[in-house]
Amino acid sequence: MNLVPIPDKLDRDSDVEQLFLARRRSPETARAYECVLRRFHDWFPGAWNEVTLLVLEKYQRHLAQSAKHETVKQRMAVIKSFLTFASSVQYLPFNVGAAIVPLDDLDEPPQWDPMDVSDMLARIPDKHWEKRLAVRMLYEAGCRIGELLAVQFSDLTPALAGMNQAWLRLRKCKGRKKRTVCVDEEWLAIFDSLAAMGFEKPFRFTQDWYRKLLRQYCGTHPHNFRHQHAYDATDADVPDRVLQRQMGHEDIRVTRRYQHMRPKYSSGAYLQLPPVSSVVDMKRVISEKE
C-alpha cells in the first residue's frame, strides 16, 4: 500500500475515494477498485454516509443475480475495504461494512463444474495449434492469462537433473510480483522449436484472441483452467502450501477458494472405519425377521 498523506479534513465523498485509490499498490489495482466503486454509485446514487447494512445486503443480492460468485465476493470486499478506510480517517462515524455477511456464509456456494481438459484440447482445430499450447500451459502452470502472455523464451530454464521438470518464471503477476513454477521438461524443446521458427515470444497473441477462440471451441474462459488446475491438484492430494505457491497466493485462504467443494466429497470418506458389511450381517438380520 502506498502511504499517501491524509489531509486534516476531508469534506467530500470524491476526496475520500481518491485518497483511498491513491493508496493502492499499483495503478491496475486502483483502476479496478475505481470501477467497483463507480458501479456501486450507479446502483446507489446516495452519499456514503447514507449507506446502511440493509443497502449493502441488497446490493450483494443484486450482484449475485448476474455476476459469478467470486466476482460478488471481490466487489463486496472492495466496498468493505473502502468503508473501513473511510471510518479509519474519521470521514464516516462508523464502519457499516464490518457487519455484512458474505453470501457463501448464507447460502450454499456454487459447485465447480469440472472440465475435461483433454477433451477441450481435442476440440481445438489443428490450425489453432498455438492455442492448444496456451491451454495446456494455462492448465499445467495454473497461471493467469496475463502472466502467460508475458512469458519470454528466457523465462524457461531446466530444473535439477532427474526431476523431469523445468522452471518457468512468471513476470506479470498481481501486485507487480514474480514467481517461478514447475512445468514438464518437454516445454524446453517446444520453446526451442518456436524460437527457431522466428517467434518473438512463445505465446504471441492477445488476451482477446485467446478468449474469443476459447469461447468458440471450448465454451469457457481462460481463467477457468486455473480453477481446474486447483480442482485436479486437490483431487491428487497436493498439499495446500504447494498449491498456494504454484498459484501465487500470499494468503492460503485465497487458495482454498479455488478448492471447490464437490458433491462427492465427505469427511466420512477419510475416516478409518471397518467395512459396513462387517458391522452388521444383513443376511442374518433378514433371515431372523422371516
C-alpha positions as CSV (number, residue, x, y, z in Angstrom):
1,M,0.0,0.0,0.0
2,N,1.2,3.5,-0.9
3,L,1.5,5.7,2.2
4,V,-0.2,8.8,0.9
5,P,-0.5,11.6,3.5
6,I,-4.0,12.1,4.8
7,P,-5.3,15.7,4.9
8,D,-6.5,17.1,8.2
9,K,-10.1,17.4,6.9
10,L,-12.0,15.6,4.2
11,D,-15.2,17.2,3.0
12,R,-16.5,15.2,0.0
13,D,-17.0,11.6,-0.9
14,S,-14.9,12.0,-4.0
15,D,-12.0,13.3,-2.0
16,V,-12.1,10.2,0.2
17,E,-12.4,7.9,-2.7
18,Q,-9.4,9.4,-4.5
19,L,-7.3,9.2,-1.3
20,F,-8.4,5.5,-0.9
21,L,-7.5,4.7,-4.5
22,A,-4.1,6.5,-4.3
23,R,-3.1,4.1,-1.5
24,R,-3.4,1.0,-3.7
25,R,-0.3,-0.9,-4.6
26,S,-0.5,-0.5,-8.4
27,P,-2.3,1.6,-11.0
28,E,-4.0,-1.5,-12.2
29,T,-5.5,-2.2,-8.8
30,A,-6.5,1.4,-8.4
31,R,-8.4,1.3,-11.7
32,A,-10.1,-2.0,-10.8
33,Y,-11.2,-0.6,-7.4
34,E,-12.4,2.7,-9.0
35,C,-14.6,0.6,-11.4
36,V,-16.1,-1.3,-8.5
37,L,-17.0,2.0,-6.6
38,R,-18.4,3.5,-9.8
39,R,-20.7,0.5,-10.3
40,F,-21.9,0.8,-6.7
41,H,-22.7,4.5,-7.3
42,D,-24.6,3.6,-10.4
43,W,-26.8,1.3,-8.4
44,F,-27.0,3.5,-5.2
45,P,-26.9,7.3,-6.0
46,G,-26.8,8.4,-2.4
47,A,-23.8,9.6,-0.4
48,W,-21.5,7.2,1.5
49,N,-22.9,8.4,4.9
50,E,-26.4,7.2,3.7
51,V,-25.2,3.6,3.1
52,T,-26.7,1.2,5.7
53,L,-26.3,-2.5,6.3
54,L,-29.6,-3.1,4.5
55,V,-28.3,-1.2,1.4
56,L,-25.2,-3.4,1.4
57,E,-27.1,-6.6,1.7
58,K,-29.5,-5.6,-1.1
59,Y,-26.5,-4.7,-3.3
60,Q,-24.9,-8.0,-2.6
61,R,-28.1,-9.8,-3.6
62,H,-28.3,-7.6,-6.7
63,L,-24.8,-8.6,-7.8
64,A,-25.5,-12.3,-7.2
65,Q,-28.3,-12.2,-9.8
66,S,-25.9,-11.6,-12.7
67,A,-22.3,-11.9,-11.5
68,K,-20.3,-15.0,-10.7
69,H,-19.9,-16.0,-7.0
70,E,-16.2,-15.0,-6.9
71,T,-16.9,-11.7,-8.6
72,V,-19.6,-10.8,-6.0
73,K,-17.1,-11.6,-3.2
74,Q,-14.4,-9.4,-4.8
75,R,-16.6,-6.4,-5.4
76,M,-18.0,-6.6,-1.9
77,A,-14.5,-6.9,-0.5
78,V,-13.6,-3.6,-2.3
79,I,-16.6,-1.8,-0.9
80,K,-15.9,-3.1,2.6
81,S,-12.3,-2.0,2.3
82,F,-13.3,1.5,1.3
83,L,-15.8,1.8,4.2
84,T,-13.1,0.6,6.6
85,F,-10.8,3.2,5.3
86,A,-13.4,6.0,5.4
87,S,-14.1,5.2,9.0
88,S,-10.4,5.0,9.9
89,V,-9.8,8.6,8.6
90,Q,-13.0,9.6,10.6
91,Y,-14.9,10.6,7.5
92,L,-17.6,8.2,8.4
93,P,-18.7,7.8,12.0
94,F,-18.6,4.0,12.0
95,N,-17.8,1.2,9.6
96,V,-21.2,-0.2,8.4
97,G,-19.4,-2.7,6.2
98,A,-18.0,-4.6,9.1
99,A,-21.3,-6.3,9.7
100,I,-22.0,-7.5,6.2
101,V,-22.0,-11.3,5.9
102,P,-20.7,-12.9,2.6
103,L,-23.2,-14.8,0.6
104,D,-21.2,-18.0,1.0
105,D,-21.9,-17.8,4.7
106,L,-25.6,-17.5,4.0
107,D,-26.2,-19.8,1.0
108,E,-24.6,-22.9,-0.4
109,P,-21.6,-21.9,-2.5
110,P,-21.8,-22.9,-6.2
111,Q,-20.2,-26.2,-7.1
112,W,-17.4,-26.2,-9.7
113,D,-18.4,-27.9,-12.9
114,P,-15.2,-29.7,-13.7
115,M,-13.8,-29.5,-17.2
116,D,-12.3,-32.3,-19.3
117,V,-9.1,-30.5,-20.4
118,S,-8.1,-33.4,-22.8
119,D,-11.5,-33.2,-24.5
120,M,-11.2,-29.4,-24.8
121,L,-7.7,-29.7,-26.3
122,A,-9.2,-32.2,-28.9
123,R,-11.9,-29.7,-29.8
124,I,-9.4,-27.1,-30.9
125,P,-8.7,-27.4,-34.7
126,D,-5.2,-28.3,-35.8
127,K,-4.8,-24.8,-37.4
128,H,-5.0,-23.3,-33.9
129,W,-2.1,-25.4,-32.5
130,E,-0.8,-22.3,-30.8
131,K,-4.0,-22.0,-28.8
132,R,-3.6,-25.7,-27.8
133,L,-0.2,-24.9,-26.4
134,A,-1.6,-21.9,-24.5
135,V,-4.5,-24.0,-23.0
136,R,-2.0,-26.7,-21.9
137,M,0.2,-24.2,-20.2
138,L,-2.7,-22.4,-18.5
139,Y,-3.8,-25.7,-17.1
140,E,-0.4,-27.1,-16.2
141,A,1.1,-24.0,-14.6
142,G,-2.2,-22.8,-13.0
143,C,-1.3,-19.3,-14.2
144,R,-3.4,-16.3,-15.3
145,I,-3.7,-15.4,-19.0
146,G,-1.9,-12.1,-18.4
147,E,1.0,-14.0,-16.8
148,L,1.2,-16.4,-19.7
149,L,1.3,-13.8,-22.4
150,A,4.2,-12.0,-20.7
151,V,6.4,-15.2,-20.8
152,Q,9.6,-14.9,-22.8
153,F,11.8,-17.7,-24.1
154,S,14.4,-16.9,-21.5
155,D,11.9,-17.4,-18.7
156,L,12.0,-21.2,-19.1
157,T,15.1,-23.0,-17.7
158,P,16.0,-26.6,-16.9
159,A,15.3,-27.8,-13.4
160,L,17.6,-30.0,-11.3
161,A,18.9,-33.2,-13.0
162,G,16.5,-36.1,-12.7
163,M,13.4,-34.0,-11.9
164,N,12.0,-34.2,-15.5
165,Q,10.7,-30.7,-15.0
166,A,11.6,-27.1,-16.0
167,W,11.4,-23.8,-14.2
168,L,9.0,-21.2,-15.7
169,R,9.4,-17.7,-14.4
170,L,6.2,-15.7,-14.4
171,R,6.8,-12.0,-14.5
172,K,3.5,-10.2,-14.8
173,C,1.9,-11.4,-11.6
174,K,-0.6,-9.5,-9.4
175,G,0.9,-6.7,-7.4
176,R,3.8,-6.5,-9.9
177,K,5.3,-9.6,-8.3
178,K,7.1,-12.5,-9.9
179,R,7.1,-16.2,-9.2
180,T,8.5,-19.5,-10.5
181,V,6.5,-22.6,-11.2
182,C,7.4,-26.1,-12.3
183,V,6.3,-27.4,-15.7
184,D,7.1,-30.5,-17.8
185,E,10.6,-30.6,-19.3
186,E,9.1,-31.2,-22.7
187,W,8.3,-27.4,-22.8
188,L,12.1,-26.8,-23.2
189,A,12.1,-28.5,-26.7
190,I,8.8,-26.7,-27.6
191,F,10.2,-23.3,-26.7
192,D,13.4,-24.1,-28.7
193,S,11.2,-25.0,-31.7
194,L,9.1,-21.8,-31.5
195,A,12.3,-19.7,-31.3
196,A,13.8,-21.5,-34.3
197,M,10.5,-20.6,-36.2
198,G,11.2,-17.0,-35.6
199,F,8.6,-16.3,-32.9
200,E,9.4,-13.3,-30.8
201,K,7.9,-15.0,-27.7
202,P,6.1,-18.3,-27.0
203,F,2.6,-17.0,-26.7
204,R,2.3,-14.1,-29.1
205,F,-1.4,-13.4,-29.4
206,T,-3.6,-11.1,-27.4
207,Q,-5.9,-11.9,-24.5
208,D,-8.9,-11.1,-26.6
209,W,-7.8,-13.6,-29.3
210,Y,-7.5,-16.4,-26.8
211,R,-10.7,-15.5,-25.1
212,K,-12.6,-15.5,-28.3
213,L,-11.4,-18.8,-29.6
214,L,-11.8,-20.5,-26.2
215,R,-15.5,-19.4,-26.2
216,Q,-15.9,-20.6,-29.7
217,Y,-14.4,-24.0,-29.4
218,C,-14.5,-24.8,-25.6
219,G,-17.3,-22.6,-24.3
220,T,-15.1,-21.4,-21.4
221,H,-12.8,-18.6,-20.2
222,P,-9.0,-18.8,-19.9
223,H,-9.2,-18.3,-16.1
224,N,-11.2,-21.4,-15.7
225,F,-8.2,-23.5,-16.5
226,R,-6.6,-22.0,-13.4
227,H,-9.6,-23.2,-11.4
228,Q,-9.4,-26.6,-13.0
229,H,-5.7,-26.9,-12.0
230,A,-6.6,-26.3,-8.4
231,Y,-9.5,-28.7,-8.6
232,D,-7.4,-31.5,-10.0
233,A,-4.4,-30.8,-7.8
234,T,-6.7,-31.1,-4.7
235,D,-8.1,-34.4,-6.0
236,A,-4.5,-35.6,-6.3
237,D,-3.8,-34.7,-2.7
238,V,-1.4,-31.9,-3.5
239,P,-0.5,-30.2,-0.1
240,D,-2.2,-26.8,0.3
241,R,1.1,-25.0,0.7
242,V,2.5,-26.4,-2.5
243,L,-0.7,-25.4,-4.4
244,Q,-0.6,-22.0,-2.8
245,R,3.0,-21.4,-4.1
246,Q,2.1,-22.6,-7.6
247,M,-0.9,-20.3,-7.7
248,G,1.0,-17.3,-6.3
249,H,-1.3,-16.5,-3.4
250,E,0.0,-14.7,-0.4
251,D,-2.9,-15.9,1.8
252,I,-3.7,-19.6,2.0
253,R,-7.4,-18.6,2.4
254,V,-7.4,-17.3,-1.2
255,T,-6.0,-20.7,-2.4
256,R,-8.8,-22.5,-0.6
257,R,-11.4,-20.5,-2.6
258,Y,-10.2,-22.4,-5.6
259,Q,-10.5,-25.8,-3.9
260,H,-14.2,-26.0,-4.7
261,M,-16.4,-28.5,-2.8
262,R,-17.6,-31.4,-4.7
263,P,-20.9,-33.2,-4.1
264,K,-18.9,-36.5,-3.8
265,Y,-16.7,-35.1,-1.0
266,S,-17.5,-36.2,2.5
267,S,-15.3,-36.0,5.6
268,G,-16.6,-39.5,6.5
269,A,-14.6,-40.9,3.5
270,Y,-11.4,-40.1,5.3
271,L,-12.2,-41.9,8.5
272,Q,-10.6,-45.3,9.2
273,L,-13.7,-47.5,9.6
274,P,-14.3,-51.2,9.2
275,P,-16.5,-52.2,6.2
276,V,-20.2,-51.7,6.8
277,S,-20.8,-55.4,6.0
278,S,-18.6,-56.4,8.9
279,V,-20.6,-54.3,11.4
280,V,-24.0,-55.9,10.6
281,D,-24.7,-59.2,8.9
282,M,-27.8,-58.2,6.9
283,K,-28.4,-61.7,5.7
284,R,-28.7,-62.9,9.2
285,V,-30.9,-60.0,10.2
286,I,-33.2,-60.7,7.2
287,S,-33.4,-64.4,8.0
288,E,-34.3,-63.7,11.6
289,K,-37.1,-61.3,10.5
290,E,-38.5,-64.1,8.4
